[in-house]
Amino acid sequence: NSATGTVTFQIDSAPPATTIGSHVSGDPVAGAVTVTGAVSDATSGVNSVEVSVDGGPWNAATITGGTWSYTFSTIALSDGTVTVAVRGTDVAGNVQPVSGAGATSISLLVDNTRPAVSHSLSGTPGLAGWYVSDAAVTVTASDSGCGVGSITLNGAAYTSPVTVSAQGATSWPYFATDNAGNNSAAGAAAFQI
């Protein structure tokens, strides 16, 4: 007589899959950046998700259900393009590839440099710094990183020169914001009509 037995085993040869949902390649970023996405593994389940920024060490992301998140600082990074790579590991030990098919990564544009902003005035100058006509305020801004996103003049969005005819002294504050969210130093257009 021979005894019969049952051998039970599990097979999981496929790594988990991750996606990045919070950013797309080319997005401008500054300061603290939180990258988020989804992770799934159909067989043994997700064990961990790790993130590497610009070829640096792999650091653990926070996993909640089928989503992951990771926050890093761009302050120590040079302005320019950095790669954010993500890899998942499942309970069976399969690790998602970091290059080629099945890899997850994006390039982000780090810009921690403030935009530059200035103003000019035009009108008919009089004596002692007064204008004897309406004065037009022109604000210009530049940003060598990710570009100027907006200019604010006297609390309102600025898009073109503003003509002022109010008599007396005027001082309008202004600043620029780049596409990464960096604000310029504040300026003021001060003049008298």
C-alpha positions, 0 to 999 in steps of 0.5 A: 500500500502506498500513501497519498498526500497533497502538496500545496504551493503558491506561485507568483512570478509577476511583479506589482505594477505602479503608476504615477498620477499626481504629476506628468513628465515636465511638470515644474516643481519647487520646495517640498513635492508629494508624488502619488500614484496607484499600486497593485499586485494580483497574486500575492499582494503588495509588500512595499513601494519605493521611490528614487529621486534623481538616481538617489537611494530608494526610499519607502513610500507610504501605502494606503490601500491601493495608493502610495505617496512619497514627499521629497524636498527639491531644495538640495537639488540643482534647478533642472530636470530630475527623474523620479522612479518608482518600484513596487515589491510584492509579498512573494519578493518580485520587484518591479523593474526600474528600466525597460518594460514595466518600469515607472518613472517621470521627469520633473523640472525643478525650479527653486529660483525666484523670477525677476520682476521690474516696472517702468513708467511712461507719461509726460514728466514734469518737475520734481518727479511729478507726471503732468499727464496720465502715467502708464505702469508696465511690469515685466518679469522673467524666469530662466527655469520653468517660466513666468506663470503670472504677474500681480499688480496692486492685488490684481492679475496683470496682463498689459500696461495699466494707465493711471489718471488719479491725481496725487501720489500712487504706490502699487505693489507688484510681484511675479510667480513662476510656474513652479510657484516661486514668488519674486521679491516684491516691488512697488511702482511709486509715482505722482500725477 
